């Protein structure tokens, strides 16, 4: 999805500290290579990892990412979706792209 649809969003971490956002960014980078309503409380961390090329074992890497993040930022519920060129686009991907915040 082109970044043009994201131009109107304010890109910042919401309900997560900057250090937590930094840990998420670096952990995603380690494994794969390269919060929306701040007034709400609770909930989980939902991540959409968009990759420019197909990766091997995306499910295993997603589980590895969740494990490393939980070790680094604490035991929190984390959901990970991996989207690469070979992934069939689903409504959940489009929703995440349109409503999510870039870390």
N, C-alpha and C positions, 0 to 999 in steps of 0.2 A: 504494500500500500504506500503510495507516495507520501512524503512528508508534508505536502501541501495541506492535507486534511488536519494536520497537527499544528498548523501555524497559529491558530487562535488560542491554543492551550498555554498556560503558564507552566513551564517545565521546572518542577521542583519536587523534592521529596515531601510527601505529606504523611503525617502520623509516624514518620520514621526519622530518627536522628540522622544528621549528616554522616556520622561515623558508621551507622548501620547501612546507609546507602552506599558508602564507599566500600564496605565489606561485601555487599551484594555485587557491586560492579566488578570488584577484583576477583571474587570467587567465580562469577560467570566467565570472566576473561580466562582464568586458570583452566576451567573445564572445557569451554567451547572454543577458545582461541580468541580470537579477537575480543502510595495509598491515596485514594481519590478524594474522599470527603473528610477533611481535617476535623470536623465537628463530631464525627462518629467515634465510638470507642470500641475496642475489641476487634474481632475479625481476624482473618489470616492475611498473609502476604501472598499475593498472586503475581506471578512473574510470567511474562511472555518473552521468550528468548528468540529473536529473529536472526537467523543466520543467512549469510549471502550464498552459501553453498551447502550441499548435502553433507551431513556428518554421519559417521558410523555410530551405531548404538545410542541413539538419542535418548531412549528410555533409561538406559543405565546411567548415562551422563546426567540426566535430570535428577535421578535418585542420588547420585554422588553430590550434585549441587545442593540438594536439600540437606543432606547429611552434613556437609561442610558448613553450610550457613547456620544450621542449628548448633553445631559445635562452637561457632564463632560468635553468634549473637544470642544464643540461648534457645531453649526448646520452645519454638513457636510453630504454629501450623503454617506450612508453606506449600503452595501449589505452583507447579511449573508446567508451562506449555512450551513446546519447542516447535518453531515454524521455520522450515527451510523450503527451498524450491520444490522438493518432492512431496511436501506435506499437502494433502488435499485441504483447501481452505474450508473452514467451517464457520458457523455463526459466532462461536465463542472467540475465534481468532479476530474476526472483524470487530466484535464488541470490545475486545481488549485493545486493539489498535486505535479505535475511535475514542475510547474513554480513558485509556491508561495514561500514565505519566512516565516520561523517559527518565530513567535513572542515569 
